[in-house]
Structure formats: structure tokens, C-alpha cells
Amino acid sequence: MNNKVVQSSSAAIGLLALAMSTRTLAAQTAAPGAPQQPDAGAQVRTGVSSEFDEDARLANLLAEHQYARVESELSQLPPQQAQLYRGILANRNNNVKKSLELLEPLVNPVAESGKVIPEKLLLKTLGEDYLRESDMAKSAAQYEALIQRLGDKLSPDELDEIELPAKLLPLAKNNPQMIVDPCDVFEMRVDRNPLGLIDVPVSVDGRPHSWLLDPTSQLSLIARSVAKDAGLKISTESATIHTLRGKPMQVHATVIPKFTIAGQLTLENMTAFVFEDADYEFPLTGYHVQGVLGYAAMAALSNMTITDNNTVFVRPEKQIGAVNPNDHVTDGARFYLDGEQMIIALGAPTDASDRAFLRAVGDTDARMYAVDMGGQQTYLTTRYYDEHTPEFQGQKTHQFSLFGAPQVPPVPAYNAETISLKVGGIPVDVHFINVLTQPLGSSVRDDVYGLLGIDALDQLREYSFDFQTMRFSIRPER
């Protein structure tokens, strides 16, 4: 969950129209006492500016998740620069193989160039690519190089974003790569825990448990009591992290020889990071987290449809028989992976001529939102409010506070009874949503149109994530 706790009790996003691409986010603030990073580039959210070179401008577009804008400019870039950004876009589209093919040959040339922004983007993206392949050693090496070479060039936000992999992966760098066993299409019943989030039935070396479903967590987590009950070997080395729950936590590493989801999908040699039970409990509800299913497990599930009767239909990436191509989601909205953020493009037009025109002027008419299935606090940011201000005239505001983030000051917000969104051309209404009138004070929170938590997704009859086609589709209200 990383700094998702600081964002909604758990994760972030935004795509500006071309006409808004030069807007300055003057209200963005750094951590108290943090040094300014005028040359870091990627953390400065100012859109297009003559003050920055081409890499800084492209990094700003990536930071604001304007992937279509970046893609539209690739043909105008020098070959090596274009290769770098093609590799980054492949990463965002979850095409790890293509991303590695493009980025691995650039490691030495980019380092020798002495340019901070390209090297920062390259090392972080390679770290994510290797992590998705469950290659802990290579991933750890990229984050280590990022810290050693460019640590003083990273903003507080950027340091928070990479804290978990940078600190925890060295504990697991000698772990074997995970193996995913093939299985047939299956369905599973899931539970709602006292937090209202989804718990999935799993077994840890044959012992049944319920783990939190969180597609945006890069790492899988396990409670010490669960690891001890399964007889797992826990690393003697540990690391102290802060961003998982907003307080210091001592974390170790382990390998689960056999991890099974719903008695169907088996993962061999799955790396998990061990937390103390008391560090991940919620006393008011009597609930403590037994484990968190991170991205590696989600990628193995591949295609999930979650229904309003707590049934999940799974079409795994590796199947015993031939994969039915019709099982993949081809409609709906595009979504992207960016570190620990799952970013969905909502509101794109369906008419081909409209899309072509908007692409030509550098705007897909999409607005980028984050999805956080590990959080129960949906909100829309000032980017949404700025485009819909007249709709709230005459209404009263209230003070909005982020769950589990007392260090973030409350901000004024409206309570919108109904917000209309569009998912791949399908209109859907979500109800009783906070609309913020002031920035929360961090790029990772404010460079977004909103964050959709499980409380918003629960208003849908069913929804699907396909990690192969990178499509999110819905059946709207109940």
C-alpha cells in the first residue's frame, strides 16, 4: 500500500487537456524542511515551460499521466530519447518484455550522458519491470543505483514513492523467481472484511487464510503470525519503513514455497514481506491484516471480474487448455500501471473522428483517475473542481480529512450527491463523493482528477480488470 495511506487510507492521478497543459500548480508543497530540488524536473508540475529542457517537459507530461501526449511526440525525438520514452510507455501499458528490450540497452549511454532526468526515469522504470517479473535481485540493483547515483536529486514525494522497493527488495535479492502454475478459468467467493475491503481465500503452504486484495501494491505482505504458523523462514535482516501505514514499521522477508488462491491458482516461491501483527491491525473493528496480495499475484490472476454478490470470476494468464481470446476485455476504459498507481482514463469519446481530432491537438479528452481497491475514501481533486466550479455555486463546503493521515491538513470540500463519469463510452453515476476545492499539497495526490476507492466501485453491478489488454470495463449501477 506504500503511500496510499497518505492518499486515501491507502493510493492517485490527472490528465490535463491541451488548453490546460501550461497551468502551474502553485499550491503544491514539499515536505516541511525538505530541500528544494530545482533541477530534478519530474517533481515540478508546471506543464510545458521554456525554462525546462525537453526531458524535463516530457517528464512533467509523464508525471501528469499524459501518456497520449508523450506518445504523439515520439516521432519528433532523437532516436535514443524516443527509445527511452517508448520503453517507459511500454512499462505503463504493462508490456514488460517490450519495456526491457527498449530500456536495458540504454543503461550505460544514459548514465554516461550525465543527464539526471533520463537516468532517474530509466532506473525507476527498470526497477518496476524487474519487480513485475519477480526478479528481486535485478530490481533491487536498479533501486540501489537510483539511490546511490541520484538520491540527492529525488524530491520527498519521489523518495516516498520508492521507499518500499528500495528498502525491502535488498532483503529478498537472493530469493528465487516466482513460478505460476497453469490452471483453468475459475470463480471464487470473497469476503468483505470489517473495513469494507475485499479479502480473498488463500492458503500458505496448505494453511487457509484470508488476504486483502490490493492490485496497486507492488509487494505481497504477510503477518508474522501467519508466516510462523506456516513454518516459513524469515530473514534475520530487516528494514524500517514509514509509508505503509504512516508510522515506523520493522519488516523482514520470506519465501512462500506454495501459495494457492481459492484452491485453484498456485504460485511457487512467492516472495512476501513480513510485518508485525500489531503494526497492521485496526483495534476499533477488531480486524488485523493477515496478508496483502500484491501485483505479482494480480498479474497471475490476469483477468478478474468482480460482482456485487462477492463473486470473482478469474481467467488466469496461464491456463491448462487453450486460452479463449474472447475472454479478454477489449472494450471499456484504458488503464495503466505507474509504480503503485493504477490509473484509469475516463471520459474518452467513442466516435473515431472525435478521437482522431483530439489526438491531433494533443488531447484525448480523457481524464485520469486512480483506483484504490485497498481504500474506502473516494474523492475528486481540484482538477475536477476547476472544470466543474459552476455546478457547486450556492452549496456549502465541509472540512475533508484523509483517513489515516493526520499530518495532511483538512481542506474544504463539497459533497456531491451525484457525479457522472464515462467508462469507455458507458455513462455511470457515482454518489456522495467529496469534491476538494484546494490541493492536498503533494504532486502524487494533486496531479489527478480523483481517486476511486472501493466505496465507489461498490456502486457498480460488476467491473473487470484485464491485465493483458489493460482494459477496465463495467456493468453500471445496481
N, C-alpha and C positions, 0 to 999 in steps of 0.2 A: 504493500500500500504506500510505501515511501511517503512523499509529502502530500498525499491525498488527504491525510488527516487535516493538514493545514488548508486544504481546499474545500472539503465538504464533510468532514469526519473521515473521509478517505480521499480524489483526483481533480480538467482544464480547457476554452480554445477560441480562435477567431479568424474569419476570412473577410477582409475589407473589400468593398467594391473599388474599382479603379479610381472613382472620384474621391474616395476617402483614403487612398493609399499614402498621402502625404501628411495625414493627421498626426500630431505629436501627442503622445500620452504623457502630458506634463505632470499628471498626478502620480505617476509611478514612483515608488520609493524603494530605497535599498534598505537592507537590514541596519538597525541602529549601530553606528560606529564603524560600519563596513567601509573599506577604502573604495574610492571611485575607480571605475575601470573604463576610462575614455577610449582605450584602444581595443577593447575586447569585441566590440562590434555586435555580436549576436544578441547581447542582452539589451541593446539600445533599440527601443521600439519606436522608431521615428519614420518608418516607411522609406520612401525614396528621398535622398538628400544629396546635394552636390558635395557635402562635407565628407562623404564616405566614398571609398573606392568600390569597385564592382563587387568584390567578395562581401564587403560589409552590407551592401544593398541586398544581395541575394540571400545572405544570412538573415537579414531582417525579414525578408519575404518568407523564408522557411520558418522563422520563429513565430510569424503570424499565420503559419499554415496555409500560405497562398501557393499551394503546390502547382495549380494550373498556371499561375503567372510564371513560376520558375520554369516549368516545362516548356511554355511558349517561347522562352528566350534562349533555350539551349542551342539552337542553330546559329545564334549570333555570337556565341562564346568561342574562345580559342579551344582547340581540341582537348588539352589536359583539363582545363577548367570545366568544360562541358562534361567530360568523363566523370569528374568528381560529383557534379550535381546530378547526373544520371544515376550514379551509384546511390546517392542519398535518397533520391526519389524511389528507387527500387526498394530500398530499405523501408520507406514509409508505406509502400504498397505490399510489404511482406514478401517480396521476392528476394529471399536471402541469397540464393545461388547467384542470381544476376548481380546483386549488390556486391558480393565478394569478388566476382570476376572483374568488376569495374574498379573496385577500390583497392584491392590488395597490391596491384602493380604501382599504385600511386604513393605508397608509404614513404619510400626514400626520396622521390622527386619533390613531394610536398614538404617533407622535413628539410631538405636542402634549400628550398626556396626561402625559408625564414619567415614565411607569412603565417601569422598567428591564426587568423580565422579559418583558412582552409584546413590547417592541421588540427585545429580543435574539432571541426566538423567531421573530419576523416576519422580521427581516433575514436570519438564517441560513437560514430555510426558503426565502425568495425566492431567495437565492443558489444554493441547491441546485436549485430549479425551473429557473432560467435556465440553469444549467450542464447540466442534463439536456436542455435544448432546444438546447444548443451555442451559446447566445448569450453569448459571452465578455464582451462589454462590459457588458451588464446585470448579469451575475453578478458581475463584478469590482467594479462600483459598490456592490452590496449588501454585499460583504465589506469594502470600503473604509469604507463608512458604519458598519458594525458595529465596526470597529477604532477609527475616529475618535471615534465618539459614546460607545461603551461599552467601549473597550479596558481601562480600569482596573477595570471591573466583571466581567471574564472571569477564570475560575479557570485555573490551569495546565493542567488537563485540557481545558478548552474552547479554550484557545489552541492546544494541540496538535492538537485535532480540526480546526481550521480553518486550520492553518498552510499546507498545500499550496495550497488555492484562494486564500487571502488573499494569499499571496506570489507565486504563479505566474500567476494569471489576469491581473494587470496587464500581464504580458509579452505576452499574447495578445489584449488587448482590441480591437485593430484587425483581428483575423482574421475572415474570413467565416464564416457559419454553415455547418455541415456538411450535405451533401446525401446522402441514402441512395437509391441506385438500386434499383428493384424487381428481384427475381429469384425463381425457382421454389424450391420445397422441395428441399433437397439434404442429402447426407450427406458427412462428411469424416473422414478418418483423422487422428488426432492422435498425438503422440509424448509419451513420458514423459522429461523431462529428468533429469539426474543428481541433482536434488533430489527426484525423485519427483513433480513437479508437471506439469501439462498444458501442452504447447506446441502452438500452433495454426499451420498453414501459412498464411502471408500473403505478399503482395507489396507492396512500397513503390515506387510508380511503376514497376512491371514487374519489380522485382528480388526474388527469392524469399528469404524469411527465416522464422524460427520465433519467434513471440511468446508470452509467458506469458499464459495465460488467468486473469484475475482480476476477476470480476464486481463485487467490492467496491471496486475502485479508481475513484474519481471521474474521474481523469485518465488519458489514454493517455500512455505514456512511450516514448522511443526512444533507443537508444545513439547517441553522436556518430558512431561509425564507420559505422553504418547510414545515418544522415542524410547523412553526407558522401558515401557510396557512391552514394546516390540523387540527389545534387546538390541537396539541399534548402537553402533559405535559412534560416540560423539567426540568431536575433535577437542583436544585439550586447549588448542589456541582459540581465542575469541576476539571479537571486535565490539567496540561500543558505538552504537548508532543513536541518532536522535530523531530522525524524520519519520520513523514508522508510526510512532504514537505521540510525538511531540515531547518526549522525555527520554533520558538516557536509558538504553537497554543493552544488556550484555548478550551477544548472540554467538552461537557456535555453529558448526556444520556437521552434516551426516549424509550417508548414502542409504537409501531405502532399496534393498535388493529386489523386492517385488511389491509394487504398488498397483492396486486394482480399483478402477472406478465402476461402481454399480455392478460389480461382479462380471463385467464384460471386457473392459479395455484395460490391458495390463501394460505397465511401464516398468522396465527393468533398470536398475541402477539409477534411480531418480535422486538427484541432489536436493536436499532440503536444508533449511537453516533453522536452528533450534533456538527458541526463545523460552524464557522462564514463564511458567503458567501465570504467575501473578502480574506479569507485565502486559498481559493481553486478556484481561478479564474486565467485566462490566458489572460491578457489585450491585448496582440498582436493579439489574434484571436477573442476577444470578447466573449470567452466561459467561463462559470463558471459551476462547477460540481454541479448538483442537489442532487446527491446521488451516492453511490457505493454499488453494490450488492456483498456482501461478501460470505464466504464459506457456511454459513447456507442456503442461497438461492440456491447456486450452487448444494449443496447436494440434495435439494428438486427437482431440475431440473433433476438430476441424470445422464441422458444420452443426450448429445447435439451434433448435427451435424450442423456445421456452413458452409454455402456455399458461393461461390463467388458472388452471386446475393443478398447478405444481407438477406437471409432467414435462420432461425434457426429451425431445427426440434428437438422437445423435447419429450423424453419418460420418464415421471416422475417416481420417486421411488414408490409413492403411486398412483395406478390407480383405477378408478371406477370398471372396469372389470378385468378379469384375465390378468396378465402380460404375454406377449408373450416372451418366453425365447429366441426366435430368434432375438428379438430386441436388445439384448445385444451384445456389441462388444467383440469378442473372439480372433481376430487376432490383428495385429498391434504391437506397442511397449508398454512395461510396463511403467507405470508412478507411482510416489509415492508422498505423501504429507509429507512435513517436515517443520512444522511451517508455515511460509508464503512462502514457496518454493514449486513449482510444478516441479518435477524432472522426466525427460523422459530418458529412456535408449535407445540410438540409436546405430545402428551398430551391434547388436547381430546376430550371424549366425543362419540360418534357418535349417541347417542339424542337425538332432538329435544326430548323433555320434560326430559331432564337438562340440555341446553344452555340451555333456557329458564329453568329454575330457577336455574342458576348465574349466568346473566346478571342475573337479578332481584336476586341478592345481591352482584352486582359482581365475580364471579369466573368466568372461562370454564373453569377447571380446566386451562388451558394453561400451559405453562412455556416461557419464551422462551430460545432458544439462538441463538448466532451461527454462521454458516457462513463459513469462510475457505478458499476454494479455492486461495489463494496461500500456504498454510502447511501444515506437516506435523506439527502438535502439537495433538492433541485433548486437552482436559481439561474436567472438570466442577468448578464452583466451590463455595464454601462454601454457597451457596444450595441446591445439590443435596445436599451432605453433611448440612446441618442437617435435611433432611427424610428422610434415609436413614441416620442415625447408627447405629442398632442393627445394620444389615447389616454393619458393619465391626468390630464388637466382637471382640477377640481377635486381630486382624490387626496386622501390623507396618507402620509408615509408613517412607517414604524421603524424601529431600530432592528436591523438584521445582524445577527451574530453567527459566525461559523461554528459548527459543532466541534468541540474538542480543540479550539484554537483561541484560548483567552488572550494570546499576545496580539491577535488581529483586532483592532478597534471596530466596534459596530459601525455600520453605515446605514443611512436612510434608504428605505426600500418601499415599494408599493407591493400590495398583494393582489396580483391579477387573477380574477376569477377564472378566466379562460384565455389561453394563448393558442393561436393557430399556427401549426408548423406543417411542413410538407416533407414527406419521406419518399423520395423517388417519384414525385408527382402525386402521391396519395396524401390528401389533407388529413390531418389528425389534430384534435383538440386536447390539450393537457390543461388541467385545472388546478387552481390555488397555488400559483407559482410566485415566488418572490422575484421582483424586478429591481435590481440595485440602481440607485441614482448616482453613486460615487464609486470610484475604483476601490478595490480591496487593498491595493498597494503593492502588488507584485506582478511581474510580467506573466508568470506561469498561470496566474489567476485571471488577469485582466485582458490578456490577448485572446479573448474568447467571446463568443456570443452567449454562452451559457453552459451550465453543467447539468446533465440529466442524470439524476440518481435513480435508485430502484423505485422510489415513490412515483416518479414519472412513468417508468416502464411498466409498473403495475397497473397503469390505467389502460394498457393495451390488451387486446384479447390474446395475442401471441406476437412474438418477434423472433427473428432469426439473425444469427451472425454466421457468415461463411468466411472462414479464414483463407480459403483458396481463391475465391473470386473477389474477396474483400467487399462484400455487399451486406448491407443491413436492410432487412425487409420487415414489414409489419402487417398484422391484421389489426385495424384500429380499435376503437373503444368497445367495451363490453356491451 
